[in-house]
Amino acid sequence: MGRAANLDAVRMELTARIAAIDVRAPYLRNGEMAVAVDEIRHIAHHAGLNPTVTVAHFIEAALARGEGRNGRGPLVHGWLAMLRDAVSAERQDVAACDTFAAACSVRLAA
């Protein structure tokens, strides 16, 4: 029970962080958003939430390319929705990461 309770607490924290980014998204510069996503990635990595790490990497790469702002801001909400989905994913194996990576490739390329 201890590990499951801890994992639930981590998921709740990550979900709250994602919600906070989503609310602030219209006012954040890409670099600021990247820092917030990197913090989520770091926490997820230590908790073993592998699909969350995968999605965070994709978002950070998109932000580094300058996406998410300059008229593409609404896409950020879709990215964060995918990040929320990854946080709640039950499976943490390579196949789950590959599935999220494929979804990111489609969504982030749009």
C-alpha positions, 0 to 999 in steps of 0.5 A, spaced: 500 500 500 505 504 501 508 505 494 501 505 491 499 511 496 505 514 494 504 514 487 497 516 487 500 522 491 505 524 485 500 523 480 496 528 484 501 533 484 503 532 477 496 533 475 496 540 479 502 542 476 499 541 469 493 545 471 497 550 473 501 551 467 494 550 463 492 556 467 498 560 466 499 558 459 497 564 455 502 568 459 508 564 459 514 564 455 516 558 452 522 558 456 518 559 462 513 553 460 519 549 459 522 549 466 515 547 469 515 541 464 522 539 466 520 539 473 514 535 471 519 530 467 524 530 473 518 528 478 515 523 473 522 520 472 523 519 479 517 516 480 517 511 474 512 514 470 515 513 464 510 515 459 509 522 462 517 522 461 516 521 454 511 526 453 514 531 457 520 530 452 516 531 446 513 538 449 520 540 451 523 539 444 517 543 441 517 549 446 525 549 444 523 549 437 519 555 438 512 552 438 506 553 442 507 561 442 506 566 436 499 564 434 500 556 436 498 557 443 492 553 443 496 547 441 499 548 448 492 546 451 492 539 447 499 538 449 498 539 456 492 534 455 496 529 453 501 530 459 495 529 463 493 522 460 500 520 461 500 521 468 494 517 469 496 511 465 496 505 468 502 501 464 509 504 464 512 499 460 516 501 453 510 499 449 506 504 453 511 509 452 512 508 444 504 509 444 505 516 447 511 517 443 507 516 436 501 520 439 505 526 440 508 525 434 502 526 430 499 531 435 505 536 435 506 535 428 499 538 427 
